[in-house]
Amino acid sequence: MVMYEKRTYDIKVGHMADITRLYSEEGWAVIEKGGFGDYLVGYFTSDTGPLNQLIHIWRFVDDADRRAFWARLFADEAFMKFAAQIRDHIDQQNVQLLNPAPWGPTP
């Protein structure tokens, strides 16, 4: 059964420009080069409600696919080098697993 993972990063106030720059200049290229972007539904930033959030949603075939994906990503040296640069900009991370409802469209 397809599952989605929503990751929400609460970015320190005043640091969103740094996050945007790092992802634009380095992070996205690393994600694409490793083939990790194939799993991505999308990246989003908050505009209402809780602000200063970077949200990304990933799509997986099942939990085994999800776990294998994160193991591959965290073993990728280029990604880990990028991740080290963004850690100081993040206050908190929240991970939520989502199952599609049995009606309506899914990404």
OpenMM code with the backbone's topology and positions (N, CA, C; nanometers):
from openmm import Vec3, app, unit

residues = "MET VAL MET TYR GLU LYS ARG THR TYR ASP ILE LYS VAL GLY HIS MET ALA ASP ILE THR ARG LEU TYR SER GLU GLU GLY TRP ALA VAL ILE GLU LYS GLY GLY PHE GLY ASP TYR LEU VAL GLY TYR PHE THR SER ASP THR GLY PRO LEU ASN GLN LEU ILE HIS ILE TRP ARG PHE VAL ASP ASP ALA ASP ARG ARG ALA PHE TRP ALA ARG LEU PHE ALA ASP GLU ALA PHE MET LYS PHE ALA ALA GLN ILE ARG ASP HIS ILE ASP GLN GLN ASN VAL GLN LEU LEU ASN PRO ALA PRO TRP GLY PRO THR PRO".split()
positions = [
    Vec3(0.0830, -0.1174, 0.0000),
    Vec3(0.0000, 0.0000, 0.0000),
    Vec3(0.0881, 0.1246, 0.0000),
    Vec3(0.0583, 0.2172, -0.0876),
    Vec3(0.1348, 0.3408, -0.0969),
    Vec3(0.1233, 0.4185, 0.0331),
    Vec3(0.2342, 0.4804, 0.0739),
    Vec3(0.2324, 0.5641, 0.1933),
    Vec3(0.3101, 0.6921, 0.1652),
    Vec3(0.2755, 0.7938, 0.2387),
    Vec3(0.3394, 0.9239, 0.2251),
    Vec3(0.4037, 0.9607, 0.3570),
    Vec3(0.5129, 1.0317, 0.3486),
    Vec3(0.5813, 1.0799, 0.4681),
    Vec3(0.5911, 1.2308, 0.4575),
    Vec3(0.5379, 1.2982, 0.5577),
    Vec3(0.5430, 1.4443, 0.5643),
    Vec3(0.6476, 1.4817, 0.6679),
    Vec3(0.7463, 1.5567, 0.6262),
    Vec3(0.8509, 1.6040, 0.7164),
    Vec3(0.8391, 1.7546, 0.7279),
    Vec3(0.8247, 1.8017, 0.8496),
    Vec3(0.8130, 1.9446, 0.8742),
    Vec3(0.9314, 1.9896, 0.9577),
    Vec3(1.0051, 2.0849, 0.9048),
    Vec3(1.1174, 2.1431, 0.9778),
    Vec3(1.0771, 2.2823, 1.0220),
    Vec3(1.0819, 2.3073, 1.1518),
    Vec3(1.0632, 2.4420, 1.2050),
    Vec3(1.1985, 2.5114, 1.1950),
    Vec3(1.2034, 2.6141, 1.1120),
    Vec3(1.3272, 2.6864, 1.0860),
    Vec3(1.3390, 2.8015, 1.1859),
    Vec3(1.4578, 2.8239, 1.2371),
    Vec3(1.4792, 2.9349, 1.3294),
    Vec3(1.4379, 3.0653, 1.2613),
    Vec3(1.3748, 3.1525, 1.3385),
    Vec3(1.3319, 3.2817, 1.2859),
    Vec3(1.4532, 3.3560, 1.2291),
    Vec3(1.4364, 3.4058, 1.1070),
    Vec3(1.5442, 3.4784, 1.0403),
    Vec3(1.6376, 3.3904, 0.9594),
    Vec3(1.6170, 3.2589, 0.9611),
    Vec3(1.7069, 3.1666, 0.8909),
    Vec3(1.6482, 3.1095, 0.7611),
    Vec3(1.5233, 3.1422, 0.7290),
    Vec3(1.4624, 3.0823, 0.6096),
    Vec3(1.5390, 3.1191, 0.4825),
    Vec3(1.5913, 3.2398, 0.4748),
    Vec3(1.6690, 3.2796, 0.3565),
    Vec3(1.7934, 3.1909, 0.3415),
    Vec3(1.8550, 3.1555, 0.4525),
    Vec3(1.9723, 3.0665, 0.4478),
    Vec3(1.9322, 2.9269, 0.3988),
    Vec3(1.8197, 2.8764, 0.4505),
    Vec3(1.7707, 2.7448, 0.4077),
    Vec3(1.7390, 2.7466, 0.2585),
    Vec3(1.6695, 2.8497, 0.2138),
    Vec3(1.6341, 2.8625, 0.0717),
    Vec3(1.7595, 2.8652, -0.0147),
    Vec3(1.8584, 2.9416, 0.0258),
    Vec3(1.9834, 2.9499, -0.0498),
    Vec3(2.0547, 2.8148, -0.0533),
    Vec3(2.0654, 2.7490, 0.0619),
    Vec3(2.1369, 2.6215, 0.0672),
    Vec3(2.0692, 2.5143, -0.0176),
    Vec3(1.9361, 2.5056, -0.0090),
    Vec3(1.8650, 2.4078, -0.0919),
    Vec3(1.8776, 2.4432, -0.2393),
    Vec3(1.8641, 2.5715, -0.2737),
    Vec3(1.8700, 2.6141, -0.4138),
    Vec3(2.0076, 2.5925, -0.4743),
    Vec3(2.1111, 2.6243, -0.3990),
    Vec3(2.2473, 2.6183, -0.4516),
    Vec3(2.3115, 2.4812, -0.4407),
    Vec3(2.2723, 2.4019, -0.3406),
    Vec3(2.3402, 2.2741, -0.3182),
    Vec3(2.2462, 2.1557, -0.2983),
    Vec3(2.1512, 2.1716, -0.2080),
    Vec3(2.0698, 2.0588, -0.1642),
    Vec3(1.9921, 1.9907, -0.2740),
    Vec3(1.9216, 2.0690, -0.3553),
    Vec3(1.8390, 2.0078, -0.4592),
    Vec3(1.9251, 1.9317, -0.5593),
    Vec3(2.0397, 1.9854, -0.5952),
    Vec3(2.1290, 1.9165, -0.6897),
    Vec3(2.1749, 1.7825, -0.6331),
    Vec3(2.2057, 1.7787, -0.5049),
    Vec3(2.2487, 1.6549, -0.4395),
    Vec3(2.1349, 1.5532, -0.4401),
    Vec3(2.0148, 1.5991, -0.4084),
    Vec3(1.8984, 1.5104, -0.4054),
    Vec3(1.8709, 1.4539, -0.5447),
    Vec3(1.8762, 1.5381, -0.6452),
    Vec3(1.8518, 1.4944, -0.7831),
    Vec3(1.9619, 1.3999, -0.8325),
    Vec3(2.0865, 1.4347, -0.8066),
    Vec3(2.1991, 1.3534, -0.8542),
    Vec3(2.1918, 1.2115, -0.7996),
    Vec3(2.1505, 1.1982, -0.6752),
    Vec3(2.1421, 1.0658, -0.6141),
    Vec3(2.0168, 0.9892, -0.6532),
    Vec3(1.9271, 1.0509, -0.7330),
    Vec3(1.8027, 0.9856, -0.7724),
    Vec3(1.6962, 0.9890, -0.6631),
    Vec3(1.7220, 1.0637, -0.5565),
    Vec3(1.6297, 1.0675, -0.4440),
    Vec3(1.5042, 1.1489, -0.4759),
    Vec3(1.5147, 1.2431, -0.5686),
    Vec3(1.4009, 1.3263, -0.6056),
    Vec3(1.2863, 1.2491, -0.6669),
    Vec3(1.3127, 1.1272, -0.7134),
    Vec3(1.2072, 1.0444, -0.7724),
    Vec3(1.0978, 1.0115, -0.6707),
    Vec3(1.1295, 1.0171, -0.5440),
    Vec3(1.0343, 0.9851, -0.4376),
    Vec3(0.9594, 1.1082, -0.3857),
    Vec3(1.0026, 1.2243, -0.4278),
    Vec3(0.9506, 1.3483, -0.3729),
    Vec3(0.8194, 1.3895, -0.4370),
    Vec3(0.7198, 1.4184, -0.3533),
    Vec3(0.5944, 1.4777, -0.4002),
    Vec3(0.6144, 1.6273, -0.4138),
    Vec3(0.6797, 1.6902, -0.3157),
    Vec3(0.7073, 1.8327, -0.3247),
    Vec3(0.7624, 1.8912, -0.1975),
    Vec3(0.8251, 2.0074, -0.2133),
    Vec3(0.8717, 2.0898, -0.1026),
    Vec3(0.7785, 2.2094, -0.0923),
    Vec3(0.7537, 2.2549, 0.0296),
    Vec3(0.6632, 2.3659, 0.0528),
    Vec3(0.7169, 2.4503, 0.1674),
    Vec3(0.6820, 2.5794, 0.1675),
    Vec3(0.7087, 2.6652, 0.2823),
    Vec3(0.5751, 2.7176, 0.3322),
    Vec3(0.5672, 2.7394, 0.4619),
    Vec3(0.4411, 2.7847, 0.5204),
    Vec3(0.4196, 2.9330, 0.4922),
    Vec3(0.2943, 2.9698, 0.4706),
    Vec3(0.2571, 3.1085, 0.4451),
    Vec3(0.1525, 3.1567, 0.5447),
    Vec3(0.0809, 3.0623, 0.6056),
    Vec3(-0.0158, 3.0935, 0.7106),
    Vec3(0.0003, 2.9883, 0.8201),
    Vec3(-0.0672, 3.0082, 0.9322),
    Vec3(-0.0526, 2.9142, 1.0433),
    Vec3(0.0877, 2.9260, 1.1002),
    Vec3(0.1449, 2.8152, 1.1458),
    Vec3(0.2831, 2.8213, 1.1946),
    Vec3(0.3766, 2.8644, 1.0813),
    Vec3(0.4504, 2.9699, 1.1035),
    Vec3(0.5401, 3.0223, 1.0007),
    Vec3(0.6800, 2.9649, 1.0179),
    Vec3(0.7660, 2.9967, 0.9236),
    Vec3(0.9060, 2.9525, 0.9259),
    Vec3(0.9161, 2.8010, 0.9244),
    Vec3(0.8339, 2.7391, 0.8402),
    Vec3(0.8387, 2.5933, 0.8269),
    Vec3(0.8755, 2.5545, 0.6841),
    Vec3(0.9602, 2.4539, 0.6742),
    Vec3(0.9902, 2.3888, 0.5474),
    Vec3(0.9266, 2.2510, 0.5556),
    Vec3(0.8403, 2.2217, 0.4605),
    Vec3(0.7651, 2.0962, 0.4615),
    Vec3(0.7971, 2.0211, 0.3337),
    Vec3(0.8244, 1.8928, 0.3469),
    Vec3(0.8412, 1.8110, 0.2280),
    Vec3(0.7636, 1.6823, 0.2444),
    Vec3(0.7086, 1.6349, 0.1330),
    Vec3(0.6262, 1.5146, 0.1321),
    Vec3(0.6891, 1.4152, 0.0351),
    Vec3(0.7038, 1.2919, 0.0815),
    Vec3(0.7663, 1.1842, 0.0050),
    Vec3(0.6657, 1.0723, -0.0167),
    Vec3(0.6781, 1.0002, -0.1275),
    Vec3(0.5863, 0.8904, -0.1611),
    Vec3(0.6661, 0.7608, -0.1685),
    Vec3(0.6145, 0.6570, -0.1010),
    Vec3(0.6809, 0.5275, -0.0984),
    Vec3(0.5826, 0.4162, -0.1302),
    Vec3(0.6330, 0.3073, -0.1838),
    Vec3(0.5495, 0.1914, -0.2152),
    Vec3(0.4962, 0.1286, -0.0867),
    Vec3(0.5832, 0.1191, 0.0137),
    Vec3(0.5461, 0.0606, 0.1427),
    Vec3(0.6526, 0.0993, 0.2445),
    Vec3(0.6407, 0.0497, 0.3662),
    Vec3(0.7352, 0.0876, 0.4703),
    Vec3(0.8764, 0.0366, 0.4427),
    Vec3(0.8883, -0.0799, 0.3821),
    Vec3(1.0219, -0.1314, 0.3489),
    Vec3(1.0905, -0.0395, 0.2474),
    Vec3(1.0155, 0.0077, 0.1497),
    Vec3(1.0675, 0.1025, 0.0507),
    Vec3(1.1115, 0.2314, 0.1203),
    Vec3(1.0297, 0.2788, 0.2130),
    Vec3(1.0604, 0.4003, 0.2888),
    Vec3(1.1904, 0.3844, 0.3681),
    Vec3(1.2017, 0.2759, 0.4404),
    Vec3(1.3217, 0.2541, 0.5219),
    Vec3(1.4470, 0.2387, 0.4350),
    Vec3(1.4344, 0.1705, 0.3231),
    Vec3(1.5484, 0.1552, 0.2318),
    Vec3(1.5896, 0.2901, 0.1723),
    Vec3(1.4901, 0.3726, 0.1401),
    Vec3(1.5181, 0.5058, 0.0857),
    Vec3(1.6006, 0.5884, 0.1837),
    Vec3(1.5544, 0.5977, 0.3087),
    Vec3(1.6257, 0.6798, 0.4066),
    Vec3(1.7643, 0.6224, 0.4361),
    Vec3(1.7780, 0.4919, 0.4359),
    Vec3(1.9106, 0.4320, 0.4561),
    Vec3(2.0053, 0.4714, 0.3434),
    Vec3(1.9557, 0.4674, 0.2187),
    Vec3(2.0385, 0.5090, 0.1041),
    Vec3(2.0731, 0.6572, 0.1120),
    Vec3(1.9740, 0.7399, 0.1449),
    Vec3(1.9989, 0.8841, 0.1508),
    Vec3(2.1006, 0.9173, 0.2594),
    Vec3(2.0841, 0.8582, 0.3771),
    Vec3(2.1748, 0.8884, 0.4880),
    Vec3(2.3140, 0.8276, 0.4680),
    Vec3(2.3277, 0.7345, 0.3749),
    Vec3(2.4590, 0.6786, 0.3407),
    Vec3(2.5268, 0.7582, 0.2295),
    Vec3(2.4536, 0.8515, 0.1700),
    Vec3(2.5067, 0.9321, 0.0597),
    Vec3(2.5948, 1.0437, 0.1163),
    Vec3(2.7227, 1.0388, 0.0857),
    Vec3(2.8188, 1.1323, 0.1421),
    Vec3(2.7872, 1.2773, 0.1047),
    Vec3(2.7489, 1.3010, -0.0192),
    Vec3(2.7174, 1.4376, -0.0629),
    Vec3(2.5954, 1.4923, 0.0115),
    Vec3(2.4943, 1.4072, 0.0312),
    Vec3(2.3769, 1.4537, 0.1049),
    Vec3(2.4119, 1.4841, 0.2494),
    Vec3(2.4897, 1.4001, 0.3123),
    Vec3(2.5245, 1.4222, 0.4529),
    Vec3(2.6079, 1.5496, 0.4703),
    Vec3(2.6898, 1.5806, 0.3716),
    Vec3(2.7663, 1.7058, 0.3759),
    Vec3(2.6701, 1.8246, 0.3686),
    Vec3(2.5699, 1.8164, 0.2816),
    Vec3(2.4681, 1.9211, 0.2735),
    Vec3(2.3884, 1.9294, 0.4034),
    Vec3(2.3444, 1.8155, 0.4563),
    Vec3(2.2634, 1.8120, 0.5784),
    Vec3(2.3361, 1.8779, 0.6951),
    Vec3(2.4664, 1.8610, 0.7022),
    Vec3(2.5440, 1.9221, 0.8105),
    Vec3(2.5341, 2.0747, 0.8065),
    Vec3(2.5146, 2.1297, 0.6871),
    Vec3(2.5064, 2.2751, 0.6728),
    Vec3(2.3718, 2.3319, 0.7172),
    Vec3(2.2665, 2.2508, 0.7123),
    Vec3(2.1338, 2.3045, 0.7462),
    Vec3(2.0935, 2.2788, 0.8910),
    Vec3(2.1633, 2.1902, 0.9590),
    Vec3(2.1237, 2.1523, 1.0958),
    Vec3(2.1106, 2.2713, 1.1901),
    Vec3(2.2045, 2.3642, 1.1842),
    Vec3(2.2022, 2.4777, 1.2770),
    Vec3(2.0868, 2.5744, 1.2502),
    Vec3(2.0195, 2.5597, 1.1379),
    Vec3(1.9069, 2.6469, 1.1027),
    Vec3(1.7725, 2.5890, 1.1469),
    Vec3(1.7740, 2.4650, 1.1960),
    Vec3(1.6501, 2.3942, 1.2297),
    Vec3(1.6297, 2.3915, 1.3807),
    Vec3(1.5094, 2.4309, 1.4238),
    Vec3(1.4733, 2.4224, 1.5651),
    Vec3(1.4194, 2.2846, 1.6002),
    Vec3(1.3339, 2.2299, 1.5128),
    Vec3(1.2636, 2.1055, 1.5428),
    Vec3(1.2243, 2.0374, 1.4127),
    Vec3(1.2131, 1.9054, 1.4184),
    Vec3(1.1686, 1.8259, 1.3044),
    Vec3(1.0521, 1.7384, 1.3493),
    Vec3(0.9513, 1.7304, 1.2636),
    Vec3(0.8363, 1.6448, 1.2897),
    Vec3(0.8159, 1.5562, 1.1674),
    Vec3(0.8020, 1.4261, 1.1890),
    Vec3(0.7803, 1.3309, 1.0802),
    Vec3(0.6436, 1.2669, 1.1015),
    Vec3(0.5630, 1.2692, 0.9965),
    Vec3(0.4284, 1.2128, 1.0037),
    Vec3(0.4086, 1.1196, 0.8852),
    Vec3(0.3688, 0.9940, 0.9133),
    Vec3(0.3379, 0.8982, 0.8075),
    Vec3(0.1896, 0.9091, 0.7753),
    Vec3(0.1578, 0.9126, 0.6471),
    Vec3(0.0210, 0.9310, 0.6012),
    Vec3(-0.0179, 0.8185, 0.5065),
    Vec3(-0.1364, 0.7649, 0.5250),
    Vec3(-0.1918, 0.6660, 0.4329),
    Vec3(-0.2997, 0.7350, 0.3498),
    Vec3(-0.3049, 0.7081, 0.2197),
    Vec3(-0.4078, 0.7725, 0.1385),
    Vec3(-0.5473, 0.7233, 0.1763),
    Vec3(-0.6423, 0.8144, 0.1737),
    Vec3(-0.7818, 0.7782, 0.1991),
    Vec3(-0.8318, 0.6949, 0.0806),
    Vec3(-0.9301, 0.6076, 0.1016),
    Vec3(-0.9767, 0.5201, -0.0053),
    Vec3(-1.0658, 0.5912, -0.1076),
    Vec3(-1.0733, 0.7239, -0.1051),
    Vec3(-1.1516, 0.7986, -0.2037),
    Vec3(-1.0687, 0.9194, -0.2473),
    Vec3(-1.1038, 0.9764, -0.3577),
    Vec3(-1.0419, 1.0976, -0.4074),
    Vec3(-0.9038, 1.0759, -0.4673),
    Vec3(-0.8476, 1.1810, -0.5235),
    Vec3(-0.7181, 1.1696, -0.5901),
    Vec3(-0.6032, 1.1620, -0.4900),
    Vec3(-0.4945, 1.1050, -0.5344),
    Vec3(-0.3683, 1.1044, -0.4587),
    Vec3(-0.2589, 1.1491, -0.5542),
    Vec3(-0.1543, 1.2095, -0.4996),
    Vec3(-0.0442, 1.2545, -0.5869),
    Vec3(0.0291, 1.1378, -0.6514),
] * unit.nanometer
topology = app.Topology()
chain = topology.addChain("A")
for resn in residues:
    res = topology.addResidue(resn, chain)
    for name in ("N", "CA", "C"):
        topology.addAtom(name, app.Element.getBySymbol(name[0]), res)
